[in-house]
C-alpha cells in the first residue's frame, strides 16, 4: 500500500502526465478500488473532445472549477461536489476560468456502481456536504500518512456511501418551459464559474455577483435556489470552507490569515461557519488533513 501512494512533490517533479492533460499527483489502490489525485493542466476555455469514458467512476472536485458535458448533460463542477461516469459515456470538458483545478477520481466495478448509483433517472452531477468533503480529504491524508489497505478500503466504502446519498441533488426542473429552464441553468453555471475562480469571486457581494451575471440579486437568488436546491449563501460558504480546507491540506496553518483571505469577518466567524458546514472546528482539521502523522 505505502509503495503505491506517491507524494505530490515527487510526481510533479517527474512530470507525470495523465492523458497529456493533467499531472497525476498520487494513486491509491485498496479493496478493488483505484483512486487518483489529479491536477488538471488543460487551459482551453472552449469544450475539448469528445472523449469516451472507459469505466465506472466517481470524480470529486477539491479546488477550482470547470464545465463538463456528459451524455448530453451539461453542468459546472466545483469543490461543492463532482460527477459520475459509466463506460461509453461521451464527455467534453471546458475551462472558462483557466487550469489548475484539483480532483479525485475513484474508479471501481459495475456491481458497486449499480448498487450505489445506478437508476432510471441517474444525474451525472451531484453535490456533497461539508462533512463528506472532510471525509474525502481525510481519506487522502490517511493514505499519505501510510494507513494500511484495510483502513483505506473502509474509508473508501464509507465515502462512496455518503456520495451516493447526495447523488441527484442537483436539480434542473426550474421551469415548465424548456427555454426558461435552459436560461436558468446557464445563469447558475455562469455564477458557479465566478465563485469557483477563487477568493476574488468569493469576495463579491450579492449585488456585485448579480451585476456580473447580468440580473438582479433577487432573480439570481431565486433561480439559484430553484436550480440547485440550496441557497446561494450556502453554496458560497461551502466553497469558502473548501478553499480553507484545501489551504490546510497544502500546509497553511494560520487560521487568521485564512479567515482574512476568504472574506470571513474574523477567525471566530470562520470557526462558526466551518463547524456548521463540516461538523468540525478548523483547528482540529489541521491535524486531520496534515501529511504528517
C-alpha positions as CSV (number, residue, x, y, z in Angstrom):
1,X,0.0,0.0,0.0
2,X,2.7,2.5,1.0
3,X,4.6,1.9,-2.2
4,X,1.5,2.8,-4.3
5,X,0.9,6.1,-2.5
6,X,3.1,8.8,-4.3
7,X,3.8,12.1,-2.9
8,X,2.6,15.2,-4.8
9,X,6.1,16.7,-4.9
10,X,7.8,13.6,-6.3
11,X,5.3,13.1,-9.1
12,X,5.1,16.8,-10.1
13,X,8.9,16.9,-10.2
14,X,8.9,13.9,-12.6
15,X,6.2,15.5,-14.7
16,X,3.9,12.5,-14.6
17,X,1.1,13.2,-17.1
18,X,-2.3,11.6,-17.4
19,X,-3.7,11.8,-21.0
20,X,-1.4,14.8,-21.6
21,X,-4.0,16.9,-19.8
22,X,-3.0,16.7,-16.1
23,X,-0.4,15.7,-13.6
24,X,-1.1,12.5,-11.7
25,X,-0.2,13.5,-8.1
26,X,-0.9,10.2,-6.4
27,X,-2.5,6.8,-6.7
28,X,-4.1,4.6,-4.1
29,X,-5.4,1.0,-4.6
30,X,-7.5,-0.7,-1.9
31,X,-10.4,-3.1,-1.8
32,X,-10.6,-3.4,-5.6
33,X,-10.9,0.4,-6.0
34,X,-8.4,2.8,-7.6
35,X,-8.1,6.4,-6.5
36,X,-6.2,9.0,-8.5
37,X,-5.3,12.5,-7.3
38,X,-5.2,14.7,-10.5
39,X,-4.1,18.2,-11.1
40,X,-5.6,19.4,-14.3
41,X,-3.3,21.3,-16.8
42,X,-5.9,21.8,-19.6
43,X,-6.3,25.5,-20.3
44,X,-8.7,25.7,-23.2
45,X,-11.9,27.7,-22.4
46,X,-13.9,26.0,-25.1
47,X,-15.1,22.5,-25.0
48,X,-12.5,19.8,-25.7
49,X,-13.5,16.4,-27.0
50,X,-15.4,14.4,-27.4
51,X,-13.9,11.6,-25.4
52,X,-15.4,8.4,-24.1
53,X,-15.5,7.2,-20.5
54,X,-13.8,3.8,-20.2
55,X,-15.1,2.9,-16.7
56,X,-17.3,3.5,-13.7
57,X,-16.1,6.5,-11.8
58,X,-16.9,9.0,-9.2
59,X,-15.0,12.2,-9.5
60,X,-14.8,14.6,-6.6
61,X,-13.5,18.2,-7.1
62,X,-11.3,19.6,-4.4
63,X,-10.4,23.1,-5.8
64,X,-11.0,25.2,-8.9
65,X,-13.8,24.5,-11.4
66,X,-14.7,23.6,-15.0
67,X,-17.5,22.8,-17.3
68,X,-18.5,19.2,-18.1
69,X,-20.8,17.8,-20.7
70,X,-21.5,14.1,-20.1
71,X,-24.1,12.0,-22.0
72,X,-25.8,15.3,-23.1
73,X,-26.0,16.7,-19.5
74,X,-24.0,20.0,-19.1
75,X,-23.0,21.3,-15.7
76,X,-20.3,23.2,-13.8
77,X,-18.1,21.3,-11.5
78,X,-16.6,22.9,-8.4
79,X,-15.4,22.0,-4.9
80,X,-19.0,21.5,-3.7
81,X,-19.4,18.2,-5.5
82,X,-18.5,16.1,-8.5
83,X,-19.9,13.8,-11.1
84,X,-20.4,10.2,-12.2
85,X,-19.4,8.3,-15.4
86,X,-20.4,5.0,-16.9
87,X,-18.4,3.1,-19.7
88,X,-19.2,4.6,-23.0
89,X,-20.4,8.0,-21.8
90,X,-19.4,10.7,-24.3
91,X,-17.9,13.6,-22.5
92,X,-16.4,17.0,-23.1
93,X,-14.6,19.5,-20.8
94,X,-14.0,23.3,-20.9
95,X,-12.0,25.5,-18.6
96,X,-13.6,29.0,-18.7
97,X,-11.7,30.1,-15.5
98,X,-8.4,28.5,-16.5
99,X,-6.3,25.4,-15.5
100,X,-5.2,24.2,-12.1
101,X,-8.3,22.5,-10.7
102,X,-7.7,19.5,-8.5
103,X,-9.9,16.4,-8.3
104,X,-10.0,12.9,-7.0
105,X,-11.1,10.1,-9.4
106,X,-12.4,7.0,-7.8
107,X,-12.7,4.0,-10.2
108,X,-14.5,0.8,-9.4
109,X,-16.5,-2.1,-10.8
110,X,-20.0,-2.3,-12.3
111,X,-21.5,-4.2,-9.3
112,X,-20.6,-1.5,-6.8
113,X,-21.7,1.3,-9.2
114,X,-25.1,-0.3,-9.8
115,X,-25.6,-0.9,-6.1
116,X,-25.0,2.7,-5.1
117,X,-25.6,4.9,-8.0
118,X,-27.4,3.4,-11.0
119,X,-31.1,4.1,-11.7
120,X,-33.6,5.1,-14.3
121,X,-33.1,8.9,-13.7
122,X,-29.4,9.0,-13.0
123,X,-28.0,12.5,-12.9
124,X,-24.3,12.7,-13.6
125,X,-23.8,15.8,-11.4
126,X,-24.1,15.6,-7.6
127,X,-23.3,17.7,-4.5
128,X,-21.7,16.7,-1.3
129,X,-22.0,18.0,2.2
130,X,-19.1,19.6,4.1
131,X,-18.8,16.6,6.3
132,X,-18.5,14.3,3.3
133,X,-15.8,16.6,1.8
134,X,-13.8,16.4,5.1
135,X,-14.2,12.6,4.9
136,X,-12.9,12.7,1.3
137,X,-9.8,14.8,2.2
138,X,-9.1,12.9,5.4
139,X,-9.0,9.7,3.3
140,X,-6.3,11.1,1.1
141,X,-4.4,12.4,4.1
142,X,-4.6,9.0,5.8
143,X,-3.2,7.3,2.7
144,X,-0.4,9.8,2.5
145,X,0.4,9.0,6.1
146,X,0.7,5.3,5.3
147,X,-2.6,3.9,6.5
148,X,-3.0,0.2,5.8
149,X,-5.2,-1.1,2.9
150,X,-7.9,-2.3,5.3
151,X,-8.4,1.1,6.8
152,X,-8.2,2.9,3.4
153,X,-10.8,0.4,2.0
154,X,-13.2,1.0,4.8
155,X,-12.8,4.8,4.4
156,X,-13.5,4.5,0.6
157,X,-16.7,2.5,1.1
158,X,-17.9,5.0,3.7
159,X,-17.1,7.9,1.4
160,X,-18.9,6.3,-1.6
161,X,-22.0,5.6,0.7
162,X,-22.0,9.3,1.6
163,X,-21.6,10.4,-2.0
164,X,-24.5,8.1,-3.1
165,X,-26.8,9.8,-0.6
166,X,-26.1,13.2,-2.3
167,X,-26.3,12.0,-5.9
168,X,-29.1,13.5,-7.8
169,X,-29.5,16.6,-5.5
170,X,-28.5,18.9,-8.4
171,X,-31.9,19.6,-9.9
172,X,-32.7,21.3,-13.2
173,X,-36.6,21.3,-13.1
174,X,-36.7,25.1,-12.6
175,X,-39.5,25.9,-15.0
176,X,-42.2,24.3,-17.1
177,X,-40.9,26.0,-20.3
178,X,-37.7,24.4,-21.7
179,X,-36.2,27.7,-22.9
180,X,-36.6,29.2,-19.4
181,X,-35.1,26.1,-17.8
182,X,-32.1,26.3,-20.1
183,X,-31.6,30.1,-19.3
184,X,-31.8,29.4,-15.6
185,X,-29.3,26.5,-15.8
186,X,-27.0,28.7,-17.8
187,X,-27.2,31.5,-15.2
188,X,-26.3,29.1,-12.4
189,X,-23.4,27.7,-14.4
190,X,-22.1,31.2,-15.0
191,X,-22.3,32.2,-11.4
192,X,-20.7,29.0,-10.2
193,X,-17.8,29.7,-12.6
194,X,-17.4,33.2,-11.0
195,X,-17.4,31.7,-7.4
196,X,-15.1,28.9,-8.3
197,X,-12.5,31.4,-9.5
198,X,-11.1,31.7,-6.0
199,X,-11.0,34.5,-3.4
200,X,-11.7,37.2,-6.0
201,X,-15.1,35.7,-6.8
202,X,-15.9,34.6,-3.3
203,X,-15.3,38.2,-2.1
204,X,-18.0,39.7,-4.3
205,X,-21.2,41.0,-2.6
206,X,-24.5,39.6,-3.8
207,X,-25.1,42.8,-5.7
208,X,-21.7,42.6,-7.4
209,X,-22.3,38.9,-8.2
210,X,-25.7,39.7,-9.7
211,X,-24.2,42.5,-11.7
212,X,-21.6,40.2,-13.1
213,X,-24.3,37.7,-14.1
214,X,-26.5,40.5,-15.7
215,X,-29.5,40.1,-13.5
216,X,-31.0,41.4,-10.2
217,X,-29.9,40.0,-6.8
218,X,-33.4,38.8,-6.2
219,X,-33.6,36.9,-9.5
220,X,-30.2,35.4,-9.0
221,X,-31.0,34.2,-5.5
222,X,-34.4,32.8,-6.5
223,X,-33.1,31.0,-9.6
224,X,-30.1,29.6,-7.9
225,X,-32.2,28.0,-5.2
226,X,-34.7,26.7,-7.7
227,X,-32.0,25.1,-9.8
228,X,-29.6,23.7,-7.2
229,X,-31.9,23.1,-4.2
230,X,-29.8,25.2,-1.9
231,X,-29.3,28.9,-1.3
232,X,-26.5,31.0,-2.9
233,X,-25.2,31.9,0.5
234,X,-24.9,28.2,1.5
235,X,-23.1,27.4,-1.8
236,X,-20.7,30.3,-1.4
237,X,-19.9,29.3,2.2
238,X,-19.4,25.7,1.1
239,X,-16.8,27.0,-1.4
240,X,-15.1,29.3,1.1
241,X,-14.8,26.4,3.6
242,X,-13.5,24.1,0.8
243,X,-10.9,26.7,0.0
244,X,-9.8,26.8,3.6
245,X,-9.6,23.0,3.8
246,X,-7.5,23.0,0.6
247,X,-5.1,25.6,2.1
248,X,-4.8,23.5,5.3
249,X,-4.1,20.4,3.1
250,X,-1.4,22.4,1.4
251,X,0.3,23.2,4.7
252,X,-1.2,26.6,5.7
253,X,-1.6,26.7,9.5
254,X,-2.6,30.3,10.3
255,X,-6.3,30.4,10.6
256,X,-6.4,34.2,11.0
257,X,-4.7,34.5,7.6
258,X,-7.2,32.1,6.0
259,X,-10.2,33.9,7.6
260,X,-9.0,37.2,6.0
261,X,-8.2,35.6,2.6
262,X,-11.7,34.0,2.3
263,X,-13.6,37.0,3.4
264,X,-14.7,36.0,6.9
265,X,-15.2,38.7,9.5
266,X,-12.6,37.2,11.8
267,X,-11.3,33.8,12.9
268,X,-14.3,33.3,15.1
269,X,-16.6,33.7,12.1
270,X,-14.5,31.2,10.1
271,X,-14.8,28.8,13.0
272,X,-18.6,29.1,13.2
273,X,-19.1,28.6,9.5
274,X,-16.6,25.7,9.4
275,X,-18.4,23.9,12.3
276,X,-21.8,24.5,10.7
277,X,-20.7,23.0,7.3
278,X,-18.4,20.2,8.3
279,X,-19.2,19.5,12.0
280,X,-15.6,20.1,12.9
281,X,-13.5,23.0,14.1
282,X,-10.8,24.3,11.7
283,X,-8.2,24.0,14.5
284,X,-9.0,20.2,14.7
285,X,-9.0,19.8,10.9
286,X,-5.3,21.0,10.7
287,X,-4.2,17.7,12.2
288,X,-6.7,15.6,10.2
289,X,-5.6,17.0,6.9
290,X,-1.8,17.2,7.5
291,X,0.5,15.0,5.6
292,X,2.4,14.0,8.7
293,X,1.2,11.7,11.4
